[in-house]
Amino acid sequence: MKYKKVVKGIFLKRPNRFIAQVLIDGKEETVHVKNTGRCKELLVPGANIILEDCSHNKNRKTKYSLIAVWKNDILVNMDSQVPNKVVYDAIIQNNIKKLLNLNLVKREVTYGNSRYDIYFENENEKGFIEIKGVTLENNDIAMFPDAPTLRGTKHVLEMIDAVKNGYRGIIFFLIQMKGPKVFRLNKEMDKKFSDAVKFANEKGVEVLVYDSIVTENSISIGSQIKIDFNI
């Protein structure tokens, strides 16, 4: 997935979860943050950032959207709207080996009381995929979530019911960077969600983790990453 036009900037502060104050070419600007998560380990004063230039859209209140940030030598895409598209595109292009040659791939499909990001079918099976974007990393370990997620827990538990009824169920974690060697659930932040994913996996729900190839103006699927339920 590519952004049409991007610019570089420097992060200053985040007054609330929707906006940030940044420097662009030495001028202070108020910009939209395309991630309502905490992202405290990423958005530190002085961090080098990448912004999408949206100045062509006259209906917007802000000219720019903050989409990526450098964490040391790793560029982290923090746009919460892109994981679904990245995974969808990868499936359509047959770049995910456990999801090859599907006859039907649809986005945003409801099952029970949950709306899942992707529904898929082939001649032998049908299933649902719930996608989670991952931006939290520490010591080469990627983690999710970075904040409690009641909605996420509900979706995971309802996917167990889908599996019981003959569907494939997949929880897909997309790490929005290159670098981490392993993924783990952040039970210190949200034990209920972490326990739900582990329980769902024991009941037949698949857990897939991939990293991403991130540039200043693009993000695409990378390589499969190991998940460790024991750390």
C-alpha positions in Angstrom: 0.0 0.0 0.0 1.4 3.4 -1.0 0.7 6.9 0.2 0.4 9.5 -2.6 2.6 12.2 -1.0 4.6 12.3 2.3 6.7 14.8 4.1 9.2 14.5 7.0 8.8 16.2 10.3 9.7 16.2 14.0 7.3 15.3 16.7 6.8 17.8 19.5 3.8 16.8 21.7 0.4 15.1 21.6 -2.3 17.2 23.3 -4.9 14.4 22.8 -5.2 11.1 21.1 -6.4 12.7 17.8 -3.8 15.4 17.1 -0.2 16.2 17.5 2.0 19.2 17.4 4.9 18.8 14.9 7.6 20.7 13.1 7.6 20.6 9.3 10.4 22.6 7.6 10.8 24.5 10.8 7.1 25.5 11.0 4.9 24.2 13.8 1.8 22.4 12.6 -1.2 20.7 14.2 -1.6 17.3 12.5 -4.0 14.4 12.7 -2.7 11.2 14.3 -3.8 8.1 12.5 -3.7 5.9 15.6 -5.8 6.5 18.8 -3.6 4.1 20.8 -1.1 5.3 23.4 2.1 4.9 21.3 4.0 6.5 24.1 7.2 4.5 23.3 7.1 5.9 19.8 5.8 9.5 20.1 8.6 11.0 22.1 9.6 14.7 21.7 12.2 15.1 19.0 11.3 11.9 17.2 11.7 11.9 13.4 8.3 11.3 11.8 6.6 10.8 8.4 3.4 12.5 7.5 0.9 12.0 4.8 0.3 15.3 2.9 -3.5 15.7 2.7 -3.5 19.4 1.8 -5.5 18.7 -1.4 -8.5 17.8 0.7 -10.1 21.1 1.5 -12.7 19.5 3.9 -10.0 18.5 6.4 -9.2 20.5 9.5 -5.5 19.5 9.3 -3.2 19.4 6.3 -1.2 16.4 7.4 -1.7 13.0 9.0 1.1 11.4 11.1 1.6 7.9 9.7 5.1 6.7 10.7 7.9 7.3 13.2 11.5 6.4 13.5 12.3 4.4 16.6 16.1 4.4 16.6 16.9 2.8 13.2 13.5 1.1 12.8 10.8 2.9 10.8 7.4 2.0 12.4 4.2 2.6 10.5 1.6 3.6 13.1 -1.4 4.1 10.7 -4.1 2.0 12.3 -6.1 2.1 9.1 -3.6 0.2 6.9 -3.3 -3.3 8.4 -6.6 -4.5 7.0 -5.6 -3.3 3.5 -2.1 -4.7 3.7 -3.4 -8.2 4.7 -6.2 -8.1 2.2 -3.8 -7.2 -0.6 -1.4 -9.9 0.5 -4.2 -12.5 0.4 -5.4 -11.4 -3.1 -1.7 -11.6 -4.3 -1.2 -15.1 -2.8 1.5 -13.9 -0.5 0.3 -15.7 2.6 1.1 -19.4 2.4 -1.8 -20.5 4.6 -4.3 -18.5 2.6 -3.6 -19.4 -1.0 -5.9 -19.6 -4.0 -9.1 -18.4 -2.4 -12.3 -18.1 -4.5 -13.8 -15.3 -2.5 -12.4 -12.6 -0.2 -14.7 -10.0 1.3 -14.0 -7.3 3.8 -16.1 -6.4 6.9 -18.4 -9.4 7.3 -20.6 -10.0 10.3 -20.8 -13.3 12.2 -23.0 -13.5 15.3 -22.4 -10.2 17.2 -19.0 -9.5 15.7 -17.9 -7.9 12.5 -14.7 -9.5 11.2 -12.2 -7.8 9.0 -12.1 -10.5 6.3 -14.3 -13.4 5.2 -12.9 -16.0 2.7 -13.9 -19.1 0.9 -12.5 -21.7 -1.4 -13.9 -25.0 -2.6 -13.2 -26.8 0.7 -13.6 -24.2 3.4 -14.7 -20.8 4.5 -13.5 -18.6 7.4 -13.0 -15.3 9.1 -9.9 -13.3 9.8 -9.6 -10.7 12.6 -6.6 -8.4 12.0 -4.6 -6.5 14.6 -2.0 -3.9 13.9 1.1 -4.1 16.2 3.3 -1.1 16.9 4.7 -2.0 20.3 8.3 -3.5 20.3 10.9 -4.0 23.0 14.2 -5.8 22.7 13.3 -7.4 19.4 10.0 -8.7 20.8 6.7 -7.3 19.3 3.7 -7.2 21.6 0.0 -6.6 21.5 -2.0 -4.9 22.8 -0.6 -1.6 24.0 -3.9 -0.7 25.7 -6.8 -2.8 27.0 -9.2 -3.9 24.3 -12.6 -5.2 25.4 -13.9 -5.3 21.8 -10.9 -7.4 20.7 -11.5 -9.9 23.4 -15.2 -10.3 22.4 -14.2 -10.9 18.8 -11.6 -13.5 19.8 -14.1 -15.5 21.9 -16.8 -15.3 19.3 -14.4 -16.8 16.7 -14.2 -19.9 18.8 -18.0 -20.4 18.1 -17.3 -19.9 14.4 -14.7 -22.7 14.5 -17.1 -25.0 16.3 -19.6 -24.4 13.4 -17.1 -25.4 10.7 -15.4 -22.2 9.8 -11.7 -21.5 9.9 -10.9 -18.7 12.4 -7.7 -16.7 12.1 -6.4 -14.0 14.3 -3.8 -12.1 12.3 -1.3 -9.9 13.9 0.5 -7.5 11.5 3.7 -6.1 13.0 4.0 -2.7 11.3 7.8 -2.7 11.1 10.8 -4.9 10.4 13.1 -5.9 13.2 11.2 -8.0 15.8 12.3 -11.7 15.9 9.3 -13.0 17.9 5.8 -11.9 19.0 4.1 -12.3 22.3 0.8 -11.3 23.9 1.1 -8.4 26.2 -0.6 -9.9 29.2 0.8 -7.2 31.5 -1.4 -4.7 29.7 -4.5 -6.9 29.0 -4.6 -10.3 30.6 -8.2 -11.0 29.5 -7.3 -10.5 25.8 -4.1 -12.5 26.1 -5.8 -15.4 27.8 -8.6 -15.3 25.3 -6.2 -15.6 22.3 -4.3 -18.5 24.0 -7.6 -20.2 24.8 -8.9 -19.7 21.3 -5.8 -21.1 19.8 -6.2 -24.2 22.0 -9.8 -24.5 20.6 -8.7 -24.4 17.0 -8.4 -20.7 16.2 -5.3 -20.1 14.2 -2.9 -17.3 15.1 -0.7 -15.8 12.3 1.9 -13.2 12.8 3.7 -11.3 9.9 6.0 -8.3 9.9 5.9 -5.6 7.3 8.2 -4.0 4.8 8.0 -0.3 5.7 9.3 2.7 3.7 8.5 6.4 4.1 5.7 6.2 1.6 4.6 2.5 1.7 3.9 -0.6 3.7 3.5 -4.2 2.5 3.4 -7.7 3.9 6.8 -9.1 5.1 7.7 -12.5 6.6 6.0 -14.8 9.0 7.2 -14.3 12.6 7.1 -16.8 15.4 4.6 -16.4 18.3 5.7 -17.5 21.8 2.8 -18.1 24.1 5.1 -18.7 27.0 6.8 -15.3 27.4 
